[in-house]
């Protein structure tokens, strides 16, 4: 190997080293930028928001959880006075509206805060449940899934905790 060839070889090694250092530095800067990101909660810019809560389960923990979630969102200072909530129950979710169960006090407290409760008529029909078995303040829709689809196309937030 002559001196000229050795010089070219050294130059290529320096270029390769420079590229490796540049890549490492770029990755380090990118990684540091990610950790320095500042979180900002969402802001409520609109005057009014609509949310549809979905319940299709009868488990007590699930029913109480959804009712608690609704209470929590109604006290969110960003949404206070701006939020309209509808709860649609279908399938096993109908248990929440039955007078025989223990949710009356929780439901009335939410109704008094403006929450609207709706029940799927198809579930009532399929399970042979009469309206007199449910609380008087429950409204009825032809189908729970139809309500979800229509509300989604109206721009409502769909919440299925």
The 8 nearest C-alpha neighbors of each residue, nearest first, counted from 0:
[[1, 4, 5, 2, 3, 6, 8, 7],
 [0, 2, 4, 3, 5, 6, 7, 8],
 [3, 1, 5, 4, 6, 0, 7, 8],
 [2, 4, 6, 5, 1, 7, 0, 8],
 [5, 3, 7, 6, 1, 2, 0, 8],
 [4, 6, 2, 8, 3, 7, 9, 1],
 [5, 7, 3, 9, 4, 8, 2, 10],
 [8, 6, 10, 4, 9, 5, 11, 3],
 [7, 9, 5, 11, 6, 10, 4, 12],
 [10, 8, 12, 6, 11, 7, 13, 5],
 [9, 11, 7, 13, 8, 12, 6, 14],
 [10, 12, 14, 8, 13, 9, 15, 7],
 [11, 13, 15, 9, 14, 10, 16, 8],
 [12, 14, 16, 10, 11, 15, 17, 9],
 [15, 13, 11, 17, 12, 16, 10, 18],
 [14, 16, 12, 18, 17, 13, 11, 19],
 [17, 15, 13, 19, 18, 14, 12, 20],
 [16, 18, 14, 20, 15, 19, 13, 21],
 [19, 17, 21, 15, 16, 20, 22, 14],
 [18, 20, 16, 22, 21, 17, 23, 15],
 [21, 19, 23, 17, 18, 22, 24, 16],
 [20, 22, 18, 24, 19, 23, 17, 25],
 [23, 21, 25, 19, 24, 20, 18, 26],
 [22, 24, 20, 26, 25, 21, 27, 19],
 [23, 25, 27, 21, 22, 26, 20, 28],
 [26, 24, 22, 28, 27, 23, 29, 21],
 [27, 25, 29, 23, 24, 28, 30, 22],
 [28, 26, 24, 30, 25, 29, 31, 23],
 [27, 29, 31, 25, 30, 26, 24, 32],
 [30, 28, 26, 32, 31, 27, 25, 33],
 [31, 29, 27, 33, 32, 28, 26, 34],
 [30, 32, 28, 34, 33, 29, 27, 35],
 [33, 31, 29, 35, 30, 34, 28, 36],
 [32, 34, 30, 31, 35, 36, 29, 28],
 [35, 33, 31, 36, 32, 30, 37, 29],
 [34, 36, 32, 33, 31, 37, 30, 38],
 [37, 35, 33, 34, 38, 32, 31, 39],
 [36, 38, 35, 39, 34, 33, 40, 32],
 [39, 37, 36, 40, 41, 35, 34, 33],
 [38, 40, 37, 41, 42, 36, 43, 35],
 [41, 39, 42, 38, 43, 77, 37, 75],
 [42, 40, 39, 43, 77, 44, 38, 78],
 [41, 43, 44, 40, 77, 39, 78, 45],
 [44, 42, 45, 77, 78, 41, 46, 81],
 [43, 45, 42, 46, 47, 77, 41, 78],
 [46, 44, 47, 43, 48, 81, 42, 78],
 [47, 45, 81, 44, 48, 43, 82, 80],
 [46, 48, 81, 45, 82, 49, 83, 80],
 [49, 47, 82, 81, 83, 50, 45, 46],
 [50, 48, 83, 155, 82, 84, 156, 51],
 [49, 51, 156, 84, 155, 157, 83, 52],
 [50, 52, 85, 157, 86, 84, 158, 156],
 [53, 51, 86, 158, 159, 157, 87, 85],
 [52, 54, 159, 87, 86, 88, 158, 51],
 [53, 55, 88, 92, 56, 87, 89, 52],
 [54, 56, 92, 89, 90, 91, 88, 53],
 [57, 55, 92, 91, 54, 58, 61, 90],
 [58, 56, 91, 92, 94, 59, 62, 95],
 [57, 59, 61, 60, 56, 62, 92, 91],
 [60, 58, 62, 61, 63, 57, 64, 95],
 [59, 61, 63, 58, 62, 64, 57, 65],
 [60, 62, 64, 58, 59, 63, 65, 56],
 [63, 61, 59, 64, 65, 60, 58, 66],
 [64, 62, 66, 60, 61, 65, 67, 59],
 [65, 63, 61, 67, 62, 66, 60, 68],
 [64, 66, 68, 62, 67, 63, 61, 69],
 [65, 67, 63, 69, 68, 64, 70, 62],
 [66, 68, 70, 64, 69, 65, 63, 71],
 [69, 67, 65, 71, 70, 66, 64, 72],
 [68, 70, 66, 72, 71, 67, 73, 65],
 [71, 69, 67, 73, 68, 72, 66, 74],
 [72, 70, 68, 69, 74, 73, 67, 75],
 [71, 73, 75, 69, 74, 70, 68, 78],
 [72, 74, 70, 71, 75, 79, 69, 78],
 [73, 75, 72, 71, 76, 79, 70, 78],
 [74, 76, 72, 77, 78, 73, 79, 71],
 [77, 75, 79, 78, 74, 73, 72, 80],
 [78, 76, 75, 43, 79, 42, 81, 74],
 [79, 77, 81, 76, 75, 82, 80, 43],
 [78, 80, 76, 81, 77, 75, 74, 73],
 [81, 79, 82, 78, 73, 47, 83, 76],
 [82, 80, 47, 78, 79, 48, 46, 83],
 [81, 83, 48, 49, 80, 78, 47, 84],
 [82, 84, 49, 48, 50, 114, 81, 85],
 [85, 83, 50, 114, 51, 49, 115, 82],
 [84, 86, 115, 51, 116, 114, 52, 50],
 [85, 87, 52, 116, 51, 53, 117, 115],
 [88, 86, 117, 53, 118, 52, 54, 116],
 [89, 87, 54, 92, 118, 93, 55, 53],
 [88, 90, 92, 55, 119, 93, 143, 122],
 [89, 91, 55, 92, 122, 93, 56, 88],
 [92, 90, 56, 57, 55, 93, 94, 89],
 [91, 93, 55, 56, 88, 89, 54, 57],
 [92, 94, 91, 95, 88, 96, 89, 90],
 [95, 93, 97, 92, 96, 57, 91, 100],
 [94, 96, 93, 97, 92, 102, 62, 57],
 [97, 95, 133, 94, 93, 134, 98, 137],
 [96, 98, 133, 94, 99, 100, 132, 95],
 [99, 97, 133, 100, 134, 132, 96, 103],
 [98, 100, 97, 101, 132, 133, 94, 96],
 [101, 99, 98, 97, 102, 95, 94, 96],
 [100, 102, 103, 99, 98, 104, 95, 97],
 [101, 103, 105, 104, 100, 106, 95, 96],
 [104, 102, 106, 105, 101, 107, 98, 100],
 [103, 105, 107, 106, 102, 108, 101, 109],
 [106, 104, 108, 102, 103, 107, 109, 66],
 [105, 107, 103, 109, 108, 104, 110, 102],
 [108, 106, 110, 104, 109, 105, 103, 111],
 [107, 109, 105, 111, 106, 110, 104, 112],
 [108, 110, 112, 106, 111, 107, 114, 105],
 [111, 109, 114, 107, 113, 112, 108, 106],
 [110, 112, 108, 109, 113, 107, 114, 106],
 [113, 111, 109, 110, 114, 108, 73, 107],
 [114, 112, 110, 111, 115, 109, 83, 84],
 [113, 115, 110, 84, 109, 85, 112, 116],
 [116, 114, 85, 110, 86, 84, 113, 117],
 [115, 117, 86, 137, 85, 138, 87, 114],
 [118, 116, 138, 87, 139, 137, 86, 88],
 [117, 119, 139, 88, 87, 138, 140, 89],
 [118, 120, 143, 142, 89, 140, 121, 122],
 [121, 119, 123, 141, 122, 142, 140, 139],
 [122, 120, 124, 123, 119, 142, 125, 141],
 [123, 121, 125, 120, 124, 119, 90, 89],
 [124, 122, 128, 120, 121, 126, 125, 127],
 [123, 125, 127, 121, 122, 126, 120, 128],
 [126, 124, 122, 127, 123, 121, 128, 120],
 [127, 125, 123, 128, 124, 122, 121, 90],
 [126, 128, 124, 125, 123, 129, 122, 121],
 [127, 129, 123, 126, 124, 130, 132, 125],
 [128, 130, 131, 132, 127, 123, 133, 124],
 [129, 131, 132, 133, 128, 123, 134, 135],
 [130, 132, 129, 133, 134, 135, 128, 98],
 [133, 131, 130, 129, 97, 98, 134, 128],
 [134, 132, 97, 96, 98, 131, 130, 135],
 [133, 135, 136, 98, 137, 96, 97, 132],
 [134, 136, 137, 133, 131, 130, 138, 132],
 [135, 137, 134, 138, 116, 110, 115, 133],
 [138, 136, 116, 117, 135, 134, 139, 118],
 [139, 137, 117, 116, 118, 136, 140, 115],
 [138, 140, 118, 117, 119, 120, 137, 141],
 [139, 141, 119, 142, 120, 118, 117, 143],
 [142, 140, 120, 119, 121, 139, 143, 145],
 [143, 141, 119, 145, 140, 144, 121, 120],
 [144, 142, 119, 146, 145, 89, 147, 87],
 [143, 145, 147, 146, 142, 148, 119, 89],
 [144, 146, 142, 148, 143, 147, 149, 141],
 [147, 145, 143, 149, 144, 148, 150, 142],
 [146, 148, 144, 150, 145, 149, 151, 143],
 [147, 149, 145, 151, 146, 150, 144, 152],
 [148, 150, 152, 146, 151, 147, 145, 153],
 [151, 149, 153, 147, 152, 155, 148, 146],
 [152, 150, 148, 154, 155, 153, 149, 147],
 [151, 153, 149, 154, 150, 148, 155, 147],
 [152, 154, 150, 151, 155, 149, 148, 49],
 [155, 153, 151, 152, 150, 156, 49, 149],
 [156, 154, 49, 151, 50, 150, 153, 157],
 [157, 155, 50, 51, 49, 158, 154, 151],
 [156, 158, 51, 50, 155, 52, 159, 151],
 [159, 157, 52, 51, 160, 53, 156, 50],
 [160, 158, 53, 52, 157, 54, 51, 65],
 [159, 158, 65, 53, 52, 64, 54, 61]]
